[in-house]
């Protein structure tokens, strides 16, 4: 798919079940707390290796968030669009996966 013809992510929306939305927000809140913790460690001159360990934990948490959201996207949005005959969603998914794998 030509990137110039892609729909901007701001033009599409996804209605999520309240429980799914709560779970995703909870994950993001934990990640936000981890980031604040790293900032505090840095401000308190914590040892580099200790900060790096916490940074790796944040990366793992973001990856877990991405996996959960990606699974939901494939099972919901992608499957729905394919059933409707909108095969362009496959190209969009490939582009999204390529970005996630950078």
C-alpha positions in Angstrom: 0.0 0.0 0.0 1.3 3.4 -0.9 1.9 5.3 2.4 0.6 8.5 0.9 -2.8 6.9 0.4 -3.0 5.3 3.9 -5.7 6.6 6.2 -4.3 8.7 9.1 -4.6 6.9 12.4 -6.5 9.9 13.6 -9.4 9.3 11.1 -10.1 5.8 12.4 -11.4 4.8 15.8 -11.9 1.5 17.7 -14.7 1.0 20.1 -13.3 -1.3 22.9 -15.2 -3.2 25.5 -14.9 -1.4 28.9 -12.9 -4.3 30.4 -10.4 -4.3 27.6 -10.0 -0.6 27.8 -9.5 -0.8 31.6 -6.8 -3.5 31.1 -4.9 -1.5 28.6 -5.1 1.7 30.6 -3.9 -0.2 33.7 -0.9 -1.4 31.8 -0.1 2.1 30.6 -0.5 3.5 34.1 2.0 0.9 35.4 4.4 1.8 32.6 4.0 5.5 33.4 4.9 4.7 37.0 7.9 2.8 35.9 9.1 5.8 33.8 8.6 8.1 36.7 10.7 5.7 38.8 13.5 5.8 36.3 13.4 9.6 36.2 13.6 9.6 40.1 16.5 7.2 40.0 18.3 9.5 37.5 17.6 12.5 39.6 19.0 10.7 42.7 22.2 9.7 40.8 21.4 6.0 40.9 23.9 3.6 39.5 23.8 3.3 35.7 23.3 -0.5 35.7 20.4 -0.2 38.1 18.7 2.3 35.8 19.3 0.1 32.8 17.7 -2.8 34.5 14.6 -0.7 35.1 14.7 0.6 31.6 14.7 -3.0 30.3 11.7 -3.7 32.5 9.8 -0.8 30.9 10.7 -2.1 27.4 9.3 -5.5 28.4 6.1 -3.8 29.7 5.6 -1.8 26.5 6.2 -5.0 24.5 3.5 -6.8 26.6 1.1 -3.9 26.0 1.8 -4.0 22.2 1.2 -7.8 22.1 -2.1 -7.4 23.9 -3.3 -4.6 21.7 -2.0 -6.3 18.5 -3.9 -9.5 19.3 -7.1 -7.5 19.9 -6.5 -5.6 16.7 -6.1 -8.7 14.6 -9.0 -10.5 16.2 -11.3 -7.5 16.0 -10.5 -4.8 13.4 -8.5 -6.9 10.9 -10.9 -9.9 11.0 -13.9 -7.6 10.6 -12.4 -5.7 7.7 -11.4 -8.9 5.9 -14.9 -10.3 6.3 -16.2 -7.1 4.8 -13.9 -7.6 1.8 -11.5 -4.8 2.8 -8.2 -6.5 2.0 -6.3 -3.2 2.4 -6.3 -3.9 6.1 -3.8 -6.7 5.4 -1.3 -4.1 3.9 -2.0 -1.8 6.9 -1.3 -4.7 9.3 2.0 -5.5 7.5 3.1 -1.9 7.8 2.2 -1.8 11.4 4.1 -5.0 12.1 7.2 -3.7 10.3 7.1 -0.6 12.5 6.8 -2.7 15.6 9.8 -4.8 14.6 12.2 -1.9 14.1 
